[in-house]
Amino acid sequence: MTQSERMDLEQALAAAATIPLPELPSFLGHLREIEATALARLHAIQDSRATFEPEQLLDVTEAAKRLSVSKDYLYRNWKKLPFAQKYEWGVRFRAEGIDQFIHNGTTLYTAAQNKRGGSR
């Protein structure tokens, strides 16, 4: 909030304390309009963030490319990876999970060790 905006709010606060009673309903109406406008903007932002996107599942080929490993490695180690999931129709890898994994700088070896609960 800028200094000018703060001054405007301070003037509105002072007006609320001194405005003649007959003008108070109109004053309150203007304040409600300001509040409604601000709330509508907040809700619009929250709604845009909350749009549901279905989880993107990658097959072994796509996951291997993204992780720079072989498909064989993923088939052998999928149980040790926190973003892997077995379905009736095969193993899939959560794209968001892989992205977080890469962003966090976790190595595949570390993930496999943590999932097993120990080190070699």
C-alpha positions as CSV (number, residue, x, y, z in Angstrom):
1,M,0.0,0.0,0.0
2,T,1.4,3.4,-1.0
3,Q,1.6,6.4,1.3
4,S,-1.1,8.1,-0.6
5,E,-3.4,5.1,-0.2
6,R,-2.7,5.1,3.6
7,M,-3.6,8.8,3.8
8,D,-6.8,8.2,1.9
9,L,-7.8,5.5,4.4
10,E,-6.9,7.7,7.4
11,Q,-9.1,10.5,5.9
12,A,-12.0,7.9,5.5
13,L,-11.5,6.9,9.1
14,A,-11.6,10.5,10.3
15,A,-14.7,11.1,8.2
16,A,-16.4,8.1,9.8
17,A,-16.0,9.7,13.1
18,T,-17.2,13.2,12.1
19,I,-19.6,12.8,9.2
20,P,-23.2,14.1,9.9
21,L,-25.6,11.3,10.8
22,P,-27.9,11.7,7.8
23,E,-24.9,11.2,5.4
24,L,-23.7,8.1,7.3
25,P,-25.7,5.5,5.3
26,S,-24.3,6.8,2.0
27,F,-20.8,6.7,3.5
28,L,-21.3,3.1,4.6
29,G,-22.5,2.2,1.2
30,H,-19.3,3.5,-0.4
31,L,-17.3,1.6,2.1
32,R,-19.2,-1.6,1.3
33,E,-18.6,-1.1,-2.4
34,I,-14.9,-0.8,-1.7
35,E,-14.9,-3.9,0.4
36,A,-16.9,-5.9,-2.1
37,T,-14.5,-4.9,-4.9
38,A,-11.5,-6.0,-2.9
39,L,-13.1,-9.3,-1.8
40,A,-14.1,-10.1,-5.4
41,R,-10.4,-9.6,-6.4
42,L,-9.2,-11.9,-3.6
43,H,-11.8,-14.6,-4.5
44,A,-10.8,-14.4,-8.2
45,I,-7.2,-15.0,-7.3
46,Q,-8.0,-17.9,-5.0
47,D,-10.4,-19.5,-7.5
48,S,-7.7,-19.3,-10.3
49,R,-5.2,-21.0,-8.0
50,A,-7.7,-23.7,-7.0
51,T,-8.6,-24.8,-10.5
52,F,-8.4,-28.6,-10.5
53,E,-6.0,-30.1,-12.8
54,P,-5.9,-33.9,-13.0
55,E,-2.7,-35.5,-11.9
56,Q,-0.4,-36.1,-14.8
57,L,0.9,-39.7,-14.8
58,L,3.9,-40.6,-16.9
59,D,4.7,-43.9,-18.3
60,V,8.1,-45.5,-17.9
61,T,9.4,-44.0,-21.2
62,E,8.4,-40.5,-20.3
63,A,9.7,-40.8,-16.7
64,A,13.0,-42.2,-17.8
65,K,13.5,-39.3,-20.2
66,R,12.7,-36.8,-17.5
67,L,15.0,-38.4,-14.9
68,S,17.8,-39.2,-17.4
69,V,17.8,-42.9,-16.5
70,S,17.0,-46.1,-18.4
71,K,13.6,-47.7,-18.5
72,D,15.2,-50.8,-17.0
73,Y,16.3,-48.9,-14.0
74,L,12.8,-47.6,-13.3
75,Y,11.3,-51.1,-13.8
76,R,13.8,-52.5,-11.3
77,N,13.5,-49.7,-8.7
78,W,10.0,-48.2,-9.0
79,K,9.0,-49.5,-5.5
80,K,11.8,-47.4,-4.0
81,L,10.7,-44.1,-5.6
82,P,8.2,-41.9,-3.8
83,F,6.5,-40.7,-7.0
84,A,5.9,-44.2,-8.5
85,Q,2.6,-46.0,-8.3
86,K,1.5,-49.4,-9.4
87,Y,-1.9,-49.7,-11.0
88,E,-3.7,-52.7,-12.4
89,W,-2.6,-51.6,-15.9
90,G,1.0,-50.8,-15.1
91,V,3.5,-48.6,-13.2
92,R,3.1,-44.9,-13.6
93,F,5.0,-41.9,-12.2
94,R,3.5,-38.7,-11.0
95,A,4.9,-35.8,-13.0
96,E,4.6,-33.4,-10.1
97,G,6.4,-35.8,-7.9
98,I,9.3,-36.1,-10.4
99,D,9.5,-32.3,-10.7
100,Q,9.6,-31.9,-6.9
101,F,12.2,-34.7,-6.7
102,I,14.4,-32.9,-9.3
103,H,13.8,-29.5,-7.7
104,N,14.8,-30.8,-4.3
105,G,18.1,-32.2,-5.7
106,T,17.4,-35.7,-4.5
107,T,19.3,-38.4,-6.3
108,L,17.8,-41.7,-7.3
109,Y,20.3,-43.5,-5.1
110,T,19.3,-41.4,-2.0
111,A,15.6,-41.9,-2.7
112,A,16.1,-45.7,-3.0
113,Q,18.1,-45.8,0.3
114,N,15.5,-43.7,2.2
115,K,12.6,-45.8,1.0
116,R,14.4,-49.0,2.1
117,G,15.2,-47.4,5.4
118,G,19.0,-47.7,5.4
119,S,22.3,-47.4,3.6
120,R,24.6,-49.9,2.0
